[in-house]
Amino acid sequence: MQNSLTTSARILKTAVWAVVLLAPALQAQVEPDGPLIRIDSVVSVPRIAVEPLGRFGVLWDLEGQGAAAFRTFDERGRPLSRKIVVARPGPDRRIFSAALSSDAFGRFLLAWNDRDVYSGETALYVRFYNILGKPLTAPIELDPGVAAEWKEMGGVARSPSGSSVVVWTVLSDRYRIRFQTFDPLQRPLGPTRTARTGPDGGYVADPRAAIDERARFVVAWRELAGGGNRDRFFFQRFGGDGSKQGAPVLLSRNRFISQELALAMGPFGDFTAAWIEKSTWVRASWFDLLGRPLSPQQTVRASEADLSRATVARDRFGNGNAVVVWMRFVAGQGLVVEGRVFDRLGTPLGPVFRVGRGVDPSVGLDDLGGFVVAWAQPGGPGEPRFVPVARRFRLTGSR
């Protein structure tokens, strides 16, 4: 009798999941879910990370100071921490390429470049903070013993449980993409390793990363073959121990792709890549945990005007929805930020929606049916040209 009940329960559970995964997607409406949040009053490019309860952190550079600042907010956009100057280098050094990510407990991974403005010598650092803005570690330098002509921070990713990966590019004798993983207690896992070495006469650049709950991760990058003039995007899967899983996979062959590539992980090891082609199309592709396409490549947005700065975020904690955002030039209006919502298989859940006027968007999803977008909005009278802001949006009618 017990075996019969157990078998029936399994059948019922399987049937429920089949209904969830195969049911037609409902159309999502995107609505503002709160006021505009002013992050600071300096010219800056904000980056955002959101945890399941809707609390979020923002990292931005302090224009003219060569430094970077960080602050956390609750789900309604009210500050949880003071404005924290994360890094303030010496008078001849500047902070570049700052990035951040969060786990499910509001623990944030921050990363940045510290570069000498005259020699170009660069050091790369990461540091971990909690939701109240308290540091969990001292700054940790990456690749301190590697002599390189040039280093550039690429991307960071943190799983819901706290496993983390950081990727960057170095140029010594050849271009290389390097990575370092961390455990949920913010401890480095083994030595720094190379994810990809550039081809002879060519280069690899602009790496991005995404990581799942079992610490398996994906690295994507832009590559130019030696002697050619064709940029291509690739991705490579890695196991939880940092070992390569299979061969690199070609993501896009387009000759005129931009350098802008974004990557996000879903709740089941599946992932999404988004990029710009010819400044005319926003493209996106969905893959399962083995790197196999889940659906045909999507044209998220087509426009006669310039498109740029595409980025993507996934709901890592619930239904796996994705939000892709970008900026676009509109005649008579200037630069505007737009977006579109998709389900976990890449099916559009609604039309393109408008976020607001401005540039350089960043987005993160929570587990409450909403997401937060940060961007640089045109300043008012007496203000800088662009100032960092954020706003929460709500999805209604999505599954």
N, C-alpha and C positions, 0 to 999 in steps of 0.2 A: 504493500500500500504506500509506504513512504517513498519507494523508488518511483511509483507511478505519479505521486504528487510532485516529486522533484522534476521528473521528465516533463510533466504538464507545465510547471513553472518555467522551465527553460524554453519550452515552445512558445509560451505566452510572451516571455521577455524578448525572444527573437522576433516574434510578430510585431511587438511594439516598436522595436528599433527599425524594422523594415518600413513601417508606416512613417516614422519620423524621417528616414533618409529618402524615401521614395515619394512622399507626398508633394504635390505641387507647391512651389514657393509662393508665399503671399507677398503682395506688393508692400514695400516699406515706405512710409512717409517720414521725412526728416524734418524735425521742428526744433527751433532753439529751446533749450531747457535751462534758461538762466540768463543773467545779464552778461554783458561784455566785461571781461576781467582785465584790468590794466596790470601788466607784469612789472613794468619799469618805465622810466621816462628817458631812456637812452636809445640811440640807434643800435639795433641788435637783431640777431636771428635766433629765435627761441626754438628749443627742442623739448619735447614732452614725453613723459611715460606715465601710464595710468595703471592702477592696480584694481582688483575685482570689485571693491566697494565704491569705486569712483574717485577715490583720492588720487592726487597726481602730483608729480614734481616737474618743474621747469628748469632747464639749464640754458643760460644765455651769456653771450660775451658782452663785456662792458666796453663799448666803443671809446677809443681814445685813451683807455687805461691799460690795454693789453692784458686784461684779466677776464675771469669768467665767474658768474654768480649762479646760485642755486636757491630755490625756494619751493616749499611744499604747500599744498592746498587741500582742503577737504572736498567732499563731493559737490558742494554748492559753490566752490570757488573762494571760500574764506581761508586766509592764510593759517597754516599750522606751524610754520616756522618763520623766523626772521629771514631777511635776505642775507645769504651766506656767500662771502667771497671765497670760492673754492680754491682758486689759484691766482696769486699775484706775483709774477716773476719780476726779475730785476729791470732796471730802466731800459736796457737794450734788448729785452725779450718780450715776446707776445704770445698770447694763447690763440690757437687756431683749431678748427675741426673738432669742437666739443661734441660729445654724444652721451646719451644715457639710456638706461633700461631699468625695469622694475620687476620684482618677483610678486607673488601673490600676497606677501606680508608687508608690502610697503618698504622693502629694502631696495635702495637704488644703487646702481652701478654707474659711476660717472667716469668719463675718459676725455683726455685732451692732449693736444700738442703744446709743447713749450719750446718756442723757436727763437734763436738769436737772429735779429732783423738784419744784421750785417753779414755774418758768416753763413747763415742758413742752417747751422748746426741745430738739431732738434732732439729733444727728449720726449718720450711718451709716458704718460702717467694714468693710473686709475685710482679711484678711491670709492669706498662704499659708505652710504649714509642710510639712516632709518627715516621713517615717515615724519618724525619731528625735527629732522634736519641735523641730528646728532651723528658725528662720524663714527663708523664702525671699525675703520682701519686708518692707518696713516697712508699718505700717498705711496703708491707702489709703482716703481719705474719698470717699464717693459723693455726688454732687450738692452739692458744697460751696458753689456759688454760687447755689443755689436757695433763696430765702426761702420758708418754708412755716410755717403754723401748727402742722403736725403731720407727722411722718414715722414710718413703721413698717416694719421689715424684714419681708419676706415669706418668700422661700425662696431657696436656692442649689442649683445643680446643676453637676456636673463630668463630662465625658465620659471614657471610658477613656484617650484620648490626652491629656487635660488641657484641652480647650476648656471654658470656664466661662460661666455666666450667673447674675446676681443680680437679683432682682426685689423691689420694695418699693412702698409706697403713700405718696403725699404729699397734703396738703390745703393748697391756697392759696386761689384763688378757687373751684376745684372739685377734687373728688377725681380723682387720676390714679395709674395704675400705671406705674412707670418701670422701666427695665432697663439693665444694663451688661454687656457681654460682655468676656471675656478670652481671649487666645490661650494655647497650651500652655506658654509661657514666662512666664505670669502678667502679661502686658502688656495694658492696656486696649485694646480694639478700637473705635476711634472714640469719639464722644461718647455721653453718656447719652441715651436716647430714651424716648418715651412709648409704652407698649403699649396702653393703654386710658384713655379719659377718661370719667368718670362722667356719667350723664344728668342733665339739669336737675332739681334737687330730689331727686336720688337720690345713690347713692354706689357706688364699687367698692372692694373691700377683700380682704384675706387672699390675695394672689397666691401661686402656687406655680409651680415651673418644672421641666422635665426637658430634657436635651440629649443628642443622639446623637453618633456618631463623626465625622460630617461637620459638626459644629457647628450643625446644624439643631435648633431647640428649640421647645418648647411652653410657653405660659403659660396657667394656669387661674386663675380668680378668682370671687369672690362679688359679685353685683350686685343693687342694689335700684333699681327704676325710680321716677322721681319721682311722688309722689302715690299710690303703691301700697304694699302691705304684703306683697309676695311676693319673697322672696329667690330668686335663680336662680344656677346655676353655668354659666359659659361657659369655652371654651378657644379659643385662637388659635395657629395655627402660624406659625413664622418661619423664613426661610431662614438659611443660614450667614452671610450678610451683614447680618442683622438686619432684612430686609424682611419685611413681612407676606405670608403665603401664604394667599390666600382670605379669607373673612369669618369673624367669630367664630361658633363652633358652640355651640348650647345643649346643655348637659350634663344638667341636671335642672330640671324645672319646679316641683318640690314646694314648696308654700307654707311648709312648716314644716321646711325643711332647716336644719341647724346651720351654723355658720361653719367647721366643720372639713372641710377638703378636702386630699387628698394626691395626688401625681402622681409617676410613676416611668417611666423609659425602658427599653425592652428592647434587645436587641443589633442589631435591624434597623431602627431608627427607629420601631418600634411603641411604644405607650405605654399605661399603665393609670392610671385615675383612681379614687379611692375616697373615699367621704364617708358622713356620717350623715344619716338622715332621721327626724324626729320623735322622736329619742332611742330609736327602736324598731328601726330597720333599719340595717345596714351594707350599702351598695351599692357596686358596682364595675363599671366598663365598660372594655373593651379596644378599642383603635383601631390601624389601620395607620398607616404614615408619612404618608399623605394625609388622615388624620383620619376614615377610614371605619370603622364598627364591624366588629370581627372576630367578634363573637358577641353574643347577646342580653345585656342588662344582667343582672348577677348580684346576687341577694340573698345576701350573704356570711354574714350572721347576722341572725336575727330573734329578738327577745326582748321579754318583757313588762316587763323591768327596764330601767333607764337604760343606754344605750350612749353612748359618747363617745370622743374622741381617736383616731379611725381614722387609720392611716397605712399606706403600702404601699412595698415595695421590689421591684425586679426583678433577676434575674441578667443583668447587662449583658454578660457575658463568655462565656457558654456557651449553655445551652438556653432562656434567657428565662423561666424559672419566676418566679412572683410569690408573695410572702408578704404578706398583709394582717393587721395586728394592731390591736387596740382594747382599751378597758377597759370593764368591765360591772359593775354592782352586783348582788351575789348575796345574798339574805337569809340572815342568819346567818354570812356570811363577809366581808361588806364588798365592797370593790372588788377585782376580779381582772383580770388581763391574759390575753387569749385571742388566737388566730390561726387562719389557714387558708391552705393552700398551693394554688396553681393552676398550670396549665401556661401556655405563652405565648399560647394562644388563649382563656384564661379558663375552661378546664375544671377543676373541682375535682379535686384529686389525693388527697383524703382528708377526713375529718371535721374539725370544729373541735377544736383542741387547746388545752390550758391552759399558759400560761407561768409564772404565779405570782401571788401577791397583790401589789397595788400599783396605781400610776397612771402616766399619761403615758408610754406606750411609744414606742420608736423602734426601727427594724429595718434591717438591711443584709444582703445576700446576697454570698457569695463564689463562686468557680468550682470549689469542692471538694465540692459537694453539701450545703452547710450554710449557716447564717445565724446572726447574733448579734442578740439583743434586749437593749436597755437600757431600764430603767424605774426608777421610784422605789418602793422596797419599804418596808413598815412597819418602823420602827426597833425595836430591842430595848430592854430596860430601861436607862434612863439615856441613851438616844439620842434624836435628833430624831424627830418623828412619821414622816417618810419620809426614806430615804437612797438615793442613786443606786447601782444595781447593774447587772450585765450577765451574760448566760449564752449560751453557744454551743449551738445545736441542730443535729442532723443529719437529713437527709432520706434515707430508705431506700426502695428500690422505685420511685422516680420515674425518668422518662426525661428 
